Amino acid sequence: MIAALCGGVGGAKLVRGLYRSVPPETLSVIVNTADDVEMWGLRVSPDLDTVMYTLAGLAQIGAGWGIEGDTFQALGMLRTYGAPSWFHAGDRDLGTDIYRTWRLESGASLTAVTDEMRKALGVRAAIIPMTDQPVATRLHAEEGWIDFQEYFVHRRHQVSVDGIRYDGAETASPASGIIQVLQAADAVVIVNSNPVLSILPILAVPDIREALQQASGARVAVSPMIGTGSVAGPAGDLMGLVGQAATSAGVAALYAGLIDGIVISERDCRQRAAIEALGIAVLVTDTLMRDEADKDRLARETLDFARSLR
Ligand code: GDP
């Protein structure tokens, strides 16, 4: 049994490699929900959908969201009515949001609805939201606290922020199955998702953090940093908010106590000693996933590394 902690597109690249490297039924992906948002009365769960579409082979190639080949008729109508249209959602994607909202309003849990949807799309791994309760990432900008999607999508993370919080996480319970998965896993992989926006919200749920601390399987992270910044997106810029450098050593320090090993880029091999001084084992390899073969190779190397640490 393999467990993975994941956010959106960047992390889903490695999750796709993991999915192809083990019997898929033995993989459980625990996904960030602190980016979830209500748009036009619909419950949108961007990271859950990204992981689900990626594993179903539906994800839009080269974009941060959505379904390949989707059309945008519904969004066009919303724009005509003067509704907010900065949050992009295609027609098929909206079908997912309508189904989710409808089932939630009928009393189903987010965990149950997600499981229904991934099965219907033929995904054989478990996809589990970190919690069924509302958790919301907020960032502190000049004018005060702003919602995550306002920061990330509306303002394209081009606004300077000096604080972050995960509202609701402290009192949230893990979704059903998460603790058992973390206890039973031979390996737990914190994939290369944005540490501050995608992984810390999951770890901010106290029982998940505790289960990870006590997990008997090997716990390994894959660094999203190469050199002095992230491969893509604002992850590097945000590391300062949690008091760490935008380097693989910074990521290792952030996860200290929760991981046994970390996979870092060959370009960062000079950071090995500093990371090992934290009591964290290091695998140095090519961590850039340019294509499908890279995702499979990095996933296999990460799993072999985890096995070597048990
Ligand atoms: P996103 O914000 O929707 O892309 O979702 P995530 O939080 O899951 O992933 C973002 C992170 O993925 C960024 O910090 C990137 O640095 C990282 N990333 C993207 N592509 C790669 C890659 O090929 N290799 C590594 N190591 N990290 C990557």
Residues whose N, C-alpha, C, O or C-beta is under 5 A from the ligand:
A	BS01	GDP	G7 G8 V9 G10 G11 A12 G64 N192 S193 N194 S198 S223 P224 S230 V231 A232 G233 A235 T287 L288 M289
